[in-house]
Amino acid sequence: MGPLEVLKEADDQGPGEMPAALSELYGGRLALRPPVVFANFVSSLDGVVRIPGTGKVGRVLSDDSQGDRFVMGLLRACADAVLIGAGTLRASPSSTWTPEQAFPEQAAAFQELRLRRGLSPSPRVVVASARGELNPDHPGLRGALIVTGDSGADRLPEKLDAEVLIVPEGPSGLDLRAMLGQLVRRGFPAILSEAGPSLTEGLVAQGLLSELFLTLSPLLAGWPAGGGRSGLVGQTELLPHRRVGGELVSARRQGSHLFLRYRLPGAGLGLAGGLSGEQSSA
Ligand SMILES: NC(=O)c1ccc[n+]([C@@H]2O[C@H](COP(=O)([O-])OP(=O)(O)OC[C@H]3O[C@@H](n4cnc5c(N)ncnc54)[C@H](OP(=O)(O)O)[C@@H]3O)[C@@H](O)[C@H]2O)c1
C-alpha cells in the first residue's frame, strides 16, 4: 500500500510516538488525548454503515480498501480497549478486533507502537451486552471483558474464557456513562469504539463520543425500504431540533476514498463529568 495523501492536519496533536513505517503510510503521527472515546466507521457515499445479513460489511462498504484496513489497524494499535456491542460481535463471527487482523502487513510496527507508548501488547476487547446471550465459542471473546448488567450476567453462558464487569442498566440497555467511567478507571483511558449504530447512537446522544474517524467510501449502497440499513447514529432523531456538528481535524485520501477525523462537541467533558460524578464499583 502507498502512503495516504494528507489533505488537512490540525496542528494541536497530542503526545504519542509512532514507528517510521506507520507515520510514512499515515502521512504523519496519530495522537490521542486520553481519556478519550473515539469511534471508527466506514460509510457508503450515501451514509449506509449497516447492511443486515451481509458478512464482512466493512469490506463490502469500503470496496475492500487497503487504506481503510490500515487506518483500522492503526486505531486499534493506539487504543487501550476496543469496544463493540453484542450486535457487532454476532455479525462478525471470525473477528478478534486486533490491529494485526485488520492489517497484517504492519503487525510488527503495530507491536512496536504499543511498546513505545507503554501500552499492553494487545488492546482489550470489551463487549457490551444487556441480554448476555453470547456465543462462548466466538474467537473475539477469548480474554475479552464482557460488560453487562445484573440480568445479563445471569444469562451469560457458563463456559466463558472472559472476564465479566457488571454495570448499571439504563432505559435502553447498559448505562453507557457508568460503563465508560468504569473502563477508564480500570486502566483503559483510550477507548476505540467499533460498535454498530445501536450503541453509537447512545454514545452520541449522551455526548460521550469525543472523536469520529470516518472512512467515506466512493460506493453508493442504497436504502431499500425495510432493509434494516442504518447510518451511524441509527434511529436517533437529531436534526432539525438538535445540532451535533463535528470539527474536521484531519483529512486524508487514497484514490477516491476519504479518511476523515472529526472532533465532536463537548464530548470529552461528557466523559469527564461521568468520571467525577459517580462512585467506582469496580
Ligand atoms: N460500517 C461500519 O464501520 C460498522 C461498524 C460497526 C458495526 N457495523 C455493523 O453494524 C451491525 C451491528 O449493528 P448493531 O447496531 O446491532 O451493533 P452494536 O451497536 O455493536 O450492538 C448492539 C448491542 O449492544 C448491546 N448494548 C448494550 N448496551 C447498549 C446500549 N446502551 N445501547 C445499545 N446497545 C447496547 C445490546 O446487546 P444485547 O442484544 O446482547 O443486549 C445491543 O443489541 C453489524 O452488521 C456490523 O457489521 C458496521
The ligand as an SDF file (V2000), in Angstrom:
LIG
                    3D

 48 52  0  0  0  0  0  0  0  0999 V2000
  -19.6780    0.2680    8.7830 N   0  0  0  0  0  0  0  0  0  0  0  0
  -19.0130    0.1740    9.9100 C   0  0  0  0  0  0  0  0  0  0  0  0
  -17.9500    0.7760   10.0540 O   0  0  0  0  0  0  0  0  0  0  0  0
  -19.5530   -0.6540   11.0450 C   0  0  0  0  0  0  0  0  0  0  0  0
  -19.0260   -0.5100   12.3260 C   0  0  0  0  0  0  0  0  0  0  0  0
  -19.5350   -1.2810   13.3640 C   0  0  0  0  0  0  0  0  0  0  0  0
  -20.5750   -2.1770   13.0980 C   0  0  0  0  0  0  0  0  0  0  0  0
  -21.0770   -2.2750   11.8590 N   0  0  0  0  0  0  0  0  0  0  0  0
  -22.1600   -3.2210   11.5480 C   0  0  0  0  0  0  0  0  0  0  0  0
  -23.2660   -2.9320   12.3690 O   0  0  0  0  0  0  0  0  0  0  0  0
  -24.0010   -4.1560   12.5950 C   0  0  0  0  0  0  0  0  0  0  0  0
  -24.3240   -4.3030   14.0710 C   0  0  0  0  0  0  0  0  0  0  0  0
  -25.0870   -3.2000   14.4680 O   0  0  0  0  0  0  0  0  0  0  0  0
  -25.6710   -3.0470   15.9300 P   0  0  0  0  0  0  0  0  0  0  0  0
  -26.1720   -1.6590   15.9950 O   0  0  0  0  0  0  0  0  0  0  0  0
  -26.5900   -4.1750   16.2420 O   0  0  0  0  0  0  0  0  0  0  0  0
  -24.3390   -3.3010   16.7930 O   0  0  0  0  0  0  0  0  0  0  0  0
  -23.8160   -2.7900   18.1980 P   0  0  0  0  0  0  0  0  0  0  0  0
  -24.2240   -1.3940   18.4830 O   0  0  0  0  0  0  0  0  0  0  0  0
  -22.3510   -3.0770   18.1770 O   0  0  0  0  0  0  0  0  0  0  0  0
  -24.5110   -3.7810   19.2280 O   0  0  0  0  0  0  0  0  0  0  0  0
  -25.7790   -3.5340   19.7570 C   0  0  0  0  0  0  0  0  0  0  0  0
  -25.9250   -4.3360   21.0160 C   0  0  0  0  0  0  0  0  0  0  0  0
  -25.1470   -3.7710   22.0590 O   0  0  0  0  0  0  0  0  0  0  0  0
  -25.7100   -4.1070   23.3120 C   0  0  0  0  0  0  0  0  0  0  0  0
  -25.9360   -2.9260   24.1640 N   0  0  0  0  0  0  0  0  0  0  0  0
  -25.6410   -2.8430   25.4770 C   0  0  0  0  0  0  0  0  0  0  0  0
  -25.9590   -1.6510   25.9780 N   0  0  0  0  0  0  0  0  0  0  0  0
  -26.4730   -0.9450   24.9690 C   0  0  0  0  0  0  0  0  0  0  0  0
  -26.9760    0.3800   24.9100 C   0  0  0  0  0  0  0  0  0  0  0  0
  -26.9970    1.2090   25.9690 N   0  0  0  0  0  0  0  0  0  0  0  0
  -27.4550    0.7940   23.7260 N   0  0  0  0  0  0  0  0  0  0  0  0
  -27.3970   -0.0220   22.6410 C   0  0  0  0  0  0  0  0  0  0  0  0
  -26.9090   -1.2990   22.6440 N   0  0  0  0  0  0  0  0  0  0  0  0
  -26.4570   -1.7510   23.8180 C   0  0  0  0  0  0  0  0  0  0  0  0
  -27.0050   -4.8330   23.0210 C   0  0  0  0  0  0  0  0  0  0  0  0
  -26.6470   -6.2150   23.0920 O   0  0  0  0  0  0  0  0  0  0  0  0
  -27.6480   -7.3620   23.6070 P   0  0  0  0  0  0  0  0  0  0  0  0
  -28.5560   -7.5850   22.4650 O   0  0  0  0  0  0  0  0  0  0  0  0
  -26.7570   -8.5170   23.8820 O   0  0  0  0  0  0  0  0  0  0  0  0
  -28.3210   -6.8400   24.8300 O   0  0  0  0  0  0  0  0  0  0  0  0
  -27.3180   -4.4050   21.5920 C   0  0  0  0  0  0  0  0  0  0  0  0
  -28.1150   -5.3380   20.9070 O   0  0  0  0  0  0  0  0  0  0  0  0
  -23.1390   -5.2840   12.0640 C   0  0  0  0  0  0  0  0  0  0  0  0
  -23.6400   -5.6940   10.8330 O   0  0  0  0  0  0  0  0  0  0  0  0
  -21.7770   -4.6400   11.9010 C   0  0  0  0  0  0  0  0  0  0  0  0
  -21.0430   -5.2560   10.8870 O   0  0  0  0  0  0  0  0  0  0  0  0
  -20.6040   -1.5340   10.8240 C   0  0  0  0  0  0  0  0  0  0  0  0
  1  2  1  0
  2  3  2  0
  2  4  1  0
  4  5  1  0
  4 48  2  0
  5  6  2  0
  6  7  1  0
  7  8  2  0
  8  9  1  0
  8 48  1  0
  9 10  1  0
  9 46  1  0
 10 11  1  0
 11 12  1  0
 11 44  1  0
 12 13  1  0
 13 14  1  0
 14 15  2  0
 14 16  1  0
 14 17  1  0
 17 18  1  0
 18 19  2  0
 18 20  1  0
 18 21  1  0
 21 22  1  0
 22 23  1  0
 23 24  1  0
 23 42  1  0
 24 25  1  0
 25 26  1  0
 25 36  1  0
 26 27  1  0
 26 35  1  0
 27 28  2  0
 28 29  1  0
 29 30  1  0
 29 35  2  0
 30 31  1  0
 30 32  2  0
 32 33  1  0
 33 34  2  0
 34 35  1  0
 36 37  1  0
 36 42  1  0
 37 38  1  0
 38 39  2  0
 38 40  1  0
 38 41  1  0
 42 43  1  0
 44 45  1  0
 44 46  1  0
 46 47  1  0
M  CHG  2   8   1  16  -1
M  END
$$$$
